[in-house]
Amino acid sequence: MPMYRGWFVVLQFAELLATPD
């Protein structure tokens, strides 16, 4: 499994948490 795949998921998750609800 490519390493960048995991990093992309981490970035997406961080953005989700950073998004004001």
Secondary structure, DSSP 8 states (H G I E B T S, - for coil): --HHHHHHHHHHHHHHHHS--
